[in-house]
Amino acid sequence: MADTCGQVLLGSGLTVLSHPLMYIKVLVQVGHEPLSPTLGRNMFGRQVYQLPGLFAYAKHIIKIDGKSGLFKGLTPRLCAGTIGTIVHSRVLQVQYAHQVLQLFQTAEDGSLQHVVNETTKEMIARSCATIITHPFHVITLRCMVQFIGREAKYRSVVFFSVVFLLHFAHLIIFFFGLIPRLLGDVLSLWICNMLAHFINTYAIDDSTSHTGEIKNCSQAVTGFFASMLTYPFVLVSNLMAVNNCGLAGGLPPYAAVYPNWLHCWSHLSREGNMSRGNSLFFRKLPAGKTYAVEQKRFF
């Protein structure tokens, strides 16, 4: 219990610190570009036209909504983090206590079978936490996207957002974007753990000093690599969570109305937008697109 409380407190602190970053990333993912491209230098020093980066975008939000505007959607996100941590911890405890995965043969620490067993348990725990907290994730995203059309349908106060969803839509709306989010989480977990295992087993000599630090570093690197590979699932999930929800950011011209997440994926792929929002620094202009000043987006 004490460990869970510690994880909740740590997670909440990190959530507060990272919230402005997520807020800006979500607006970029939707396609909102309130600032015109400017002439700057890329990472190699060449002069190129660039889109505003993280800090310029943050200044724009502060100019309109003040510093507190950077924290729209924070309350439901904190609720999601707290509930998710508790569910994740509880599911892991139940699995170990009741040996849910006895169908797997026992394996030595560090073996491939052991990694598969532990990854499967972690996958189940994460999936349970994701499913239960997804409604709060949807509310968080919609609170953020309201910045585009200056709406006030969804509020950071979770109670009012839930009431609004239940009053104007069916319960299924709570789970828009859930499937690509689950797929992305599961793939990222397996890619990270499998790559880290093979690197630690075949590329790192256990007889060298600082082996533990090197293995931890390899886990971090493979985690970053896995997150890059599975980013399209994150993008599609977030877009589906706000698609056709009555907010300007989820309706044309910002987004087409997608019947399902596969259509969203296909459309983004054709447009070359599968990595939109992945980087908030050195943002280059999309090829073949024209910036519309009034609508604050590219076409």
Buried (B, 14 or more C-beta within 10 A) or exposed (E): EEEBEEBBEEBBEEBBEEBBEBBBBBBBBBBBBBBEBEEBEEEEEEEEEBBBBBEBBBEBBBEEBEEEBBBBBBBBBBBBBBBBBBBBBBBBEEBEEEEBBEEBEEBEEEEEEBBBBBBBBBBBBBBBBBBBBBBBBBBBBBBBBBBBBEBEBBBBEBEBBBEBBEEEEEEEBBBBBBBBBBBBBBBBBBBBBBBBBBBBBEEBEEEEEEEEEBBEBBBEBBBEBBBEBBBBBBBBBBBBBBBBBBBBBBBEEBBBEBEEBEBBBEBBEEBEBBEBBBEBEBBEBBEEEEBEEEBBBBE
